[in-house]
Amino acid sequence: MSRTRTSILAALALVAGTAGTATAVVPADAGLSAVPCTVDYTVQNQWDTGFTAAVTVTNNGAAKSAWSLKWSYAGNQKITNYWNAKVSQSGTAVTANNESYNGTLATGGSAGFGFQGSYSGTNALPTTFTLDGVTCNVDDGSGGGDGGGGTDPSGRVDNPYAGAKVYVNPEWSAHAAAEPGGSRVSNQPTGVWLDRIAAINGVNGGMGLRDHLDAALAQKGSNEEVVQLVIYDLPGRDCSALASNGELGPTEIDKYKTQFIDPIAAILADPKYSSLRIVTTVEIDSLPNLVTNTGSRATATPNCDTMLANGNYVKGVGYALAKLGAVPNVYNYLDAGHHGWLGWDDNFGPTATLFKQAATSEGATVDDVHGFITNTANYSALKENNFTINDSVNGTSVRQSKWVDWNRYVDELSYAQAFRNQLVSVGFNSGIGMLIDTSRNGWGGTARPTAAGPTTSVDAYVDGGRYDRRIHVGNWCNQAGAGLGERPQASPAAGIDAYVWMKPPGESDGSSSAIANDEGKGFDRMCDPTYTGNARNGNSMSGALPNAPLSGHWFSAQFQQLMQNAYPPLP
């Protein structure tokens, strides 16, 4: 059984087994005096529509004469029968109260109970438990903790965002502040994109990597500080698109290693920066293409077939994880696409397996992966509240609607939580955390629905209620109608380390027409508002805004729209 970030502060380890079992364990070397309570949650049996589970709660605090254990499910689990505790459920929230005969919990004492439940889709494991209002499996601070939920032997904290400020990029902040109304968000932290070799030292007089790290130290003061970097220059980068193609050809893996990753790792390893928590988003839009856009798939492209055949995506990601992961204060988060890309059964499992392959190549191990990030630079809604994947209209499942199209997920939060469990099941450490990029998925403004659509048909029901107003879930470039999403925040939901703005709002996804440049950026018709589509977006209109500049360049009209349609709304 693999353990993640093992330490005397012992975080919850949820390990999914091949037979459908899952157990919450606390390592034997845990400093229990610092952990107020521990919970062992085991799925004993599971079938298509139901499961049985056993729960043991151990009290490490003062003796109790009664107790109440609470947790929430990420999915649609419903408890139907229970024993040795009084179990109630309201929505996703579950409360288990002691029976009259097992209310006494001495210090170090345990109580156990069981239940039967139903579910459909994915039986995602709960990740947070509270005993009488106190969070279990997390250090309470009395054991000398660092405020970050525990450390592993490298000194890394469990969640780098917990108790920390996050670096505000002064270059982005200046762009935002210069826009009318932009001062409302110009103090928000965003990702720093290293998307070509030249970006390491700075482009056109702009800030390089050391400049940003120095600025982060100045912002840090005596506090903890996270710096967010996007590592994005693989050979044959983003093989299914053109706007985000990079400078390196498909075979230039050695150049990627020696001229891109090695210099970045050397800078990050400078002891001057050892007090920073450096979060790296590793190579977006790469590995999933090898599953979804290759071979006999209708969405296949020759470029993606090439990258699958030569193995340089896997090698490049493995090398980056190993080199960056060797720096003790670096936290690698591997890109995990989004629900509208990987939420289908034939993409979901195979992609997790491919991630494991990459994370154990070129000297990397799963210990070099601190977590995963979803929805990077994308627009998928965080949480669709007006319908669920389990709804049906006149006997027709929401999954059969044109919008959902047999996907198992309708939003990023449910996808990220479920994909986390899938990743653990294929061998990633059980303490991995997820990030969700909420920079442009707010979908507010006057077009935001307030209720589900009419029940005249499943399409009317879904289309009338969905927040995500894109023409097709495969549309990704400068989307019309989008808005700023949830502001960056730590620990917002079970299994989620943070909501982040990894894509700086206002920076273009790609140009609306061909623009000559020396940045290795091609013209992708998906950024052309007149384009009628391809197999990857159901041959739909692109939904892109007009007059967009090259990817990464400031796009004032888009930034104004994002503020106008922000949800939660801006003041």
C-alpha positions in Angstrom: 0.0 0.0 0.0 1.6 3.2 -1.1 1.6 6.2 1.2 1.8 9.9 0.2 3.4 12.7 1.9 3.9 10.4 4.9 4.8 12.2 8.0 4.1 12.5 11.7 1.2 14.7 10.7 -0.4 11.9 8.7 -3.0 13.0 6.2 -5.9 10.9 5.1 -4.8 8.1 2.7 -7.5 6.8 0.5 -6.3 3.8 -1.4 -8.6 2.2 -4.0 -8.1 -1.5 -4.6 -8.6 -3.5 -7.7 -11.6 -5.2 -6.2 -13.4 -2.0 -5.6 -12.4 -1.6 -2.0 -11.1 1.6 -0.5 -9.6 2.2 2.9 -8.7 5.3 4.8 -5.5 4.7 6.6 -3.2 6.6 8.9 0.5 5.5 8.8 1.7 3.6 11.8 4.3 6.3 12.5 1.8 9.1 12.8 2.1 11.4 15.8 -1.4 10.7 17.1 -1.1 13.3 19.8 -1.1 16.0 17.1 -4.0 14.4 15.2 -7.3 14.9 17.1 -9.0 12.0 15.5 -8.5 9.4 12.8 -11.0 7.7 10.5 -10.8 4.4 8.7 -13.5 4.4 5.9 -13.5 1.1 4.0 -15.7 0.1 1.0 -16.1 -3.6 1.7 -18.3 -4.6 -1.3 -19.4 -2.7 -4.4 -21.6 -3.5 -7.3 -23.2 -1.5 -10.2 -25.7 0.4 -8.1 -24.7 0.0 -4.4 -22.0 -0.7 -1.9 -21.4 -1.5 1.8 -18.9 0.3 3.9 -17.4 0.1 7.4 -16.2 3.1 9.3 -13.9 3.2 12.4 -13.4 6.5 14.2 -10.6 6.8 16.8 -10.6 9.6 19.3 -7.1 11.0 20.2 -8.4 13.9 22.2 -10.2 14.2 25.5 -12.6 11.4 26.5 -16.1 11.7 25.1 -19.5 10.5 26.4 -21.2 11.1 23.0 -19.9 11.7 19.4 -21.0 12.8 16.0 -19.0 12.0 12.8 -19.7 14.0 9.6 -18.6 13.8 6.0 -19.9 14.7 2.5 -20.0 12.8 -0.7 -18.9 14.3 -4.0 -21.3 12.1 -6.0 -24.9 10.9 -5.6 -24.4 8.3 -2.9 -27.4 7.7 -0.7 -27.3 5.7 2.6 -30.1 3.2 2.7 -29.4 1.1 5.8 -27.0 1.3 8.7 -26.0 -0.4 11.9 -24.1 0.5 15.2 -24.7 4.2 14.6 -27.6 6.5 13.9 -26.9 7.7 10.3 -28.8 10.5 8.6 -28.3 12.3 5.3 -29.2 15.7 3.9 -28.2 16.1 0.3 -24.6 15.0 0.1 -23.9 15.7 3.8 -23.9 12.6 6.1 -24.0 12.6 10.0 -23.4 9.5 12.1 -24.3 9.8 15.8 -23.5 7.2 18.4 -25.9 4.6 19.6 -26.7 4.5 23.4 -24.3 1.6 23.8 -21.2 3.1 22.1 -21.2 6.7 23.0 -18.2 6.5 25.3 -14.9 7.2 23.5 -11.9 7.2 25.8 -8.7 8.9 24.7 -7.3 6.5 22.1 -10.6 4.7 22.0 -12.4 3.6 18.8 -16.0 3.0 17.7 -17.1 1.3 14.5 -20.3 1.2 12.5 -21.4 0.2 9.0 -23.9 1.0 6.3 -25.3 0.2 2.9 -25.6 2.8 0.2 -26.7 3.3 -3.4 -25.0 5.2 -6.2 -24.7 5.6 -9.9 -21.8 6.7 -12.0 -18.7 6.9 -9.7 -18.6 6.0 -6.0 -16.1 8.7 -5.1 -14.6 8.4 -1.7 -15.2 11.1 1.0 -11.9 12.9 1.8 -12.8 15.0 4.9 -14.3 13.8 8.2 -15.1 15.8 11.3 -15.7 14.4 14.8 -17.7 16.8 16.9 -16.7 19.6 14.5 -13.0 18.9 14.5 -11.3 17.7 11.3 -9.8 14.3 11.6 -6.6 12.9 10.0 -5.1 16.5 10.0 -2.7 17.9 12.5 -4.3 20.3 15.0 -1.2 22.4 15.5 -0.2 21.0 18.8 2.5 18.8 17.3 4.5 21.6 15.9 2.8 21.6 12.5 3.5 24.1 9.8 0.0 25.2 9.0 0.0 23.4 5.7 -1.7 20.2 6.7 1.4 18.2 7.3 4.8 17.6 5.6 6.5 14.7 3.9 10.2 13.8 4.3 11.2 16.4 1.7 9.7 19.1 3.8 6.8 19.7 1.5 3.5 20.6 3.1 0.4 18.6 2.2 -1.4 21.6 0.6 1.0 24.4 -0.5 -1.8 26.9 -0.7 -3.0 26.4 2.9 -1.9 29.3 5.1 0.0 31.0 2.2 -0.3 34.1 0.1 0.0 33.6 -3.7 2.2 35.6 -5.9 0.6 38.5 -7.8 2.4 38.9 -11.2 3.1 42.6 -11.5 3.1 42.5 -15.3 -0.4 41.0 -15.4 -1.6 43.2 -12.5 -0.5 46.3 -14.5 -2.4 45.2 -17.5 -5.5 44.5 -15.4 -5.3 47.7 -13.4 -5.0 49.8 -16.7 -8.4 48.5 -17.8 -11.6 50.4 -16.7 -12.8 48.6 -13.6 -9.7 46.3 -13.6 -8.5 47.4 -10.2 -11.3 45.2 -8.8 -9.2 42.1 -9.7 -5.7 43.4 -10.4 -4.5 42.1 -7.0 -5.4 38.5 -7.8 -2.7 35.9 -8.2 -2.2 34.3 -11.6 0.2 31.8 -13.2 3.5 32.8 -14.8 3.8 31.1 -18.1 7.2 29.7 -19.3 6.1 28.8 -22.8 9.4 29.1 -24.6 13.1 29.0 -23.8 13.4 32.8 -24.1 10.8 33.3 -21.4 13.3 31.9 -18.8 15.3 35.1 -19.1 12.5 37.4 -20.1 11.1 38.4 -23.5 11.2 41.9 -25.0 12.5 43.4 -21.8 9.9 41.7 -19.7 10.4 39.8 -16.4 12.3 36.5 -16.5 12.0 33.6 -14.0 14.5 35.0 -11.5 12.7 38.4 -11.7 9.5 36.8 -10.8 11.0 34.8 -7.9 12.7 37.9 -6.6 9.4 39.8 -6.7 7.8 36.9 -4.9 10.3 37.1 -2.1 9.6 40.8 -1.8 5.8 40.1 -1.6 6.4 37.2 0.8 7.7 39.1 3.8 7.5 36.9 6.8 4.5 34.9 5.4 4.4 31.8 3.4 4.2 32.5 -0.4 3.2 30.3 -3.3 4.5 31.0 -6.8 2.6 29.5 -9.7 4.6 28.5 -12.8 3.3 27.0 -16.1 5.9 24.7 -17.6 4.8 24.6 -21.3 7.3 23.9 -24.1 7.2 20.2 -25.0 8.4 19.0 -28.4 5.5 19.0 -30.8 3.4 20.8 -28.2 -0.4 20.6 -28.2 -0.5 18.4 -31.2 -4.2 18.8 -31.9 -4.1 22.7 -32.1 -2.1 25.3 -33.9 -2.5 28.5 -31.8 -0.6 26.9 -29.0 2.0 25.0 -31.0 5.4 25.6 -29.6 8.9 26.3 -30.8 10.3 22.8 -30.5 9.7 20.2 -33.3 8.5 16.7 -32.5 12.0 15.2 -32.2 13.7 18.0 -30.2 13.5 16.2 -26.9 17.1 16.8 -26.0 16.8 20.5 -26.6 13.7 20.5 -24.3 15.7 18.8 -21.6 18.9 20.7 -21.7 17.8 24.2 -22.8 14.4 24.4 -21.1 13.9 22.1 -18.1 17.5 22.0 -16.9 17.9 25.8 -16.7 14.5 26.2 -15.0 15.4 23.5 -12.4 18.7 25.1 -11.8 17.1 28.5 -11.0 14.4 26.9 -8.8 17.1 25.1 -6.8 18.9 28.3 -5.9 18.9 28.3 -2.1 17.9 32.0 -2.3 14.4 30.8 -3.2 14.1 27.8 -0.8 11.5 29.6 1.3 9.0 29.9 -1.5 6.4 27.2 -2.3 6.8 26.8 -6.0 3.8 25.2 -7.8 4.5 24.0 -11.3 1.7 23.2 -13.7 3.4 20.7 -15.9 2.7 20.6 -19.6 -0.9 21.4 -20.3 -2.7 20.0 -23.5 -0.1 17.2 -24.0 -0.6 13.7 -22.7 -4.4 13.5 -23.1 -4.0 14.1 -26.8 -2.2 10.7 -27.0 -5.5 9.0 -25.9 -8.1 11.1 -27.6 -6.5 12.3 -30.8 -4.6 9.4 -32.2 -5.2 6.2 -34.2 -8.6 5.4 -35.6 -10.4 8.1 -33.7 -12.3 10.6 -35.8 -10.5 13.3 -33.9 -7.0 11.9 -34.7 -4.4 14.2 -36.1 -1.1 13.2 -37.8 0.9 15.4 -35.3 -0.6 13.5 -32.4 0.1 10.1 -34.0 3.7 11.3 -34.4 4.0 12.2 -30.7 2.4 8.9 -29.7 4.9 7.0 -31.8 8.0 8.8 -30.8 7.2 8.8 -27.1 8.5 12.3 -26.6 5.4 13.6 -24.6 5.9 10.8 -22.1 9.7 11.3 -22.0 9.4 15.0 -21.7 6.8 15.0 -18.9 8.8 12.3 -17.0 12.0 14.3 -17.3 10.3 17.5 -16.2 8.7 15.8 -13.2 12.0 14.2 -12.1 14.2 17.3 -12.5 11.7 19.7 -10.9 10.6 17.2 -8.3 14.2 17.0 -7.1 13.9 20.5 -5.7 12.4 20.2 -2.2 10.1 23.3 -2.3 8.7 22.5 -5.8 5.2 21.1 -6.0 4.4 19.5 -9.4 0.8 19.5 -10.5 0.4 17.5 -13.8 -2.3 18.8 -16.2 -5.4 16.6 -16.3 -7.4 18.2 -19.1 -11.1 18.9 -18.2 -14.4 17.1 -18.0 -15.4 18.0 -21.6 -12.3 16.3 -22.8 -11.7 13.3 -20.6 -15.0 12.7 -18.9 -16.1 9.9 -21.2 -15.4 6.3 -20.2 -13.0 5.5 -23.1 -10.9 8.6 -22.2 -11.1 8.7 -18.4 -9.4 5.4 -17.4 -6.8 5.2 -20.2 -5.6 8.8 -19.5 -5.0 8.1 -15.9 -3.0 5.0 -16.9 -1.0 7.1 -19.4 -0.3 9.7 -16.6 1.1 6.9 -14.5 3.4 5.8 -17.4 4.7 9.3 -17.8 5.2 9.8 -14.1 7.4 6.7 -13.9 9.6 7.4 -16.9 12.9 9.2 -17.3 13.7 8.8 -13.6 10.5 10.2 -12.2 8.3 8.4 -9.6 4.8 9.1 -8.4 6.4 10.9 -5.5 7.3 13.6 -7.9 3.6 14.3 -8.5 2.0 16.4 -5.8 -1.3 16.7 -7.6 -3.1 17.5 -10.8 -4.8 20.5 -12.3 -8.0 20.6 -14.4 -9.5 23.1 -16.7 -6.3 25.0 -17.3 -7.0 27.9 -19.7 -10.5 26.3 -20.3 -14.0 27.4 -19.7 -15.8 24.4 -18.2 -18.3 25.5 -15.4 -17.1 24.7 -11.9 -20.5 23.4 -10.7 -23.7 23.1 -12.7 -26.5 23.6 -10.1 -29.6 23.4 -12.4 -29.2 19.8 -13.4 -27.1 16.7 -12.5 -25.8 13.8 -14.5 -28.5 11.6 -12.8 -31.5 13.6 -14.0 -33.8 12.4 -16.7 -36.6 14.0 -18.7 -39.6 12.0 -19.7 -37.5 8.8 -19.3 -34.5 10.2 -21.2 -31.2 10.6 -19.3 -29.4 13.9 -19.2 -26.4 11.9 -20.6 -28.3 11.5 -23.8 -28.6 15.3 -24.4 -26.6 16.8 -27.2 -24.6 18.9 -24.7 -23.6 16.1 -22.4 -23.3 13.5 -25.1 -22.9 10.5 -22.9 -20.2 12.2 -20.7 -20.3 11.0 -17.1 -19.7 14.5 -15.8 -21.3 17.9 -16.3 -18.9 20.2 -14.5 -15.3 20.5 -13.3 -15.7 19.9 -9.6 -17.4 16.5 -9.9 -14.8 15.5 -12.6 -11.8 16.6 -10.6 -12.9 14.8 -7.5 -13.7 11.6 -9.4 -10.5 11.7 -11.5 -8.5 12.1 -8.3 -9.9 8.8 -7.1 -9.1 7.2 -10.5 -5.6 8.4 -10.3 -5.1 7.0 -6.9 -6.5 3.7 -8.1 -3.8 3.4 -10.8 -1.0 4.0 -8.3 -0.7 7.7 -7.6 -0.2 8.6 -4.0 -3.4 8.8 -2.1 -2.8 12.3 -0.7 -2.7 14.0 -4.1 -4.6 17.2 -4.3 -6.4 18.8 -7.3 -6.3 22.3 -8.6 -9.1 23.8 -10.7 -8.5 26.8 -13.0 -11.5 29.1 -12.4 -10.1 32.1 -14.2 -12.7 32.1 -17.0 -15.5 29.7 -16.1 -17.8 32.0 -14.2 -20.5 32.3 -16.9 -22.4 35.0 -15.1 -24.1 38.1 -16.4 -27.6 38.5 -17.7 -27.4 35.2 -19.7 -26.9 33.1 -16.5 -29.9 30.8 -16.0 -31.5 30.7 -12.6 -33.3 27.4 -13.0 -33.4 24.3 -15.1 -34.8 24.5 -18.6 -38.3 23.3 -19.6 -39.0 19.6 -19.5 -40.3 19.4 -23.0 -37.2 17.5 -24.0 -33.9 16.6 -22.4 -32.1 19.1 -24.7 -34.4 21.9 -23.7 -33.9 21.0 -20.0 -30.1 20.9 -20.2 -29.6 23.9 -22.6 -32.1 26.0 -20.7 -30.3 25.4 -17.3 -26.6 25.1 -18.0 -24.3 27.9 -17.0 -21.7 27.0 -19.6 -23.0 28.9 -22.6 -20.5 27.6 -25.2 -21.9 26.3 -28.4 -20.0 23.0 -27.9 -18.0 21.8 -24.9 -15.0 21.3 -27.3 -14.7 25.0 -28.0 -11.7 26.4 -26.2 -10.5 29.7 -27.9 -11.5 33.1 -26.5 -15.1 32.1 -25.8 -17.8 34.7 -26.2 -20.0 35.1 -23.1 -17.4 33.8 -20.6 -16.8 35.4 -17.2 -14.3 35.4 -14.4 -14.9 32.4 -12.1 -14.4 31.8 -8.4 -11.6 33.9 -7.0 -8.5 32.0 -6.1 -8.8 30.3 -2.7 -7.3 27.4 -0.8 -9.0 24.1 0.2 -12.5 25.0 -1.2 -13.8 21.5 -1.5 -13.0 17.8 -0.7 -9.8 16.7 -2.5 -9.3 20.2 -4.0 -6.1 22.0 -2.9 -7.2 25.3 -4.4 -9.1 27.2 -7.0 -6.5 29.1 -9.1 -6.3 31.5 -11.9 -3.5 29.7 -13.7 -4.5 31.2 -17.0 -4.2 35.0 -16.6 -7.6 36.5 -17.5 -7.2 38.8 -20.5 -4.4 36.9 -22.2 -5.6 35.6 -25.5 -5.9 31.9 -26.4 -5.0 32.6 -30.0 -5.3 35.0 -32.9 -8.6 35.3 -34.9 -6.6 35.4 -38.1 -3.0 34.5 -39.1 -0.4 36.9 -37.6 3.3 36.5 -38.5 5.4 36.0 -35.4 8.7 34.6 -34.0 7.0 32.9 -31.1 6.2 29.6 -32.8 2.5 30.3 -32.7 0.4 29.2 -35.6 -3.1 30.2 -36.6 -5.9 27.8 -35.5 -9.3 28.1 -37.1 -10.9 27.4 -33.7 -9.9 31.0 -32.9 -11.7 32.3 -36.0 -15.3 33.4 -35.2 -16.4 32.4 -38.7 -15.1 28.8 -38.5 -17.7 26.1 -38.8 -15.8 23.5 -36.8 -14.3 20.0 -37.0 -14.8 16.6 -35.4 -13.3 17.8 -32.1 -16.2 20.3 -31.6 -19.0 18.4 -33.3 -18.6 20.5 -36.5 -20.0 23.5 -34.6 -19.2 27.2 -34.8 -16.1 28.1 -32.9 -17.8 30.6 -30.5 -14.6 32.7 -30.5 -14.4 36.4 -30.0 -13.2 38.5 -33.0 -10.1 40.6 -33.3 -8.0 38.5 -30.9 -4.2 38.9 -30.8 -1.6 36.0 -30.6 -2.0 33.6 -27.7 -0.6 35.1 -24.5 -0.9 38.7 -25.7 -3.3 41.1 -23.9 -6.8 41.1 -25.2 -8.6 44.0 -23.8 -12.1 43.2 -25.2 -12.0 39.8 -23.7 -10.9 41.1 -20.3 -13.8 43.5 -20.3 -16.2 40.7 -21.1 -14.8 38.5 -18.4 -15.3 41.2 -15.8 -18.9 41.9 -17.0 -19.8 38.2 -16.8 -18.0 37.4 -13.6 -19.6 34.9 -11.3 -19.5 35.5 -8.4 -20.1 39.1 -9.7 -17.5 41.7 -9.1 -18.4 44.5 -6.7 
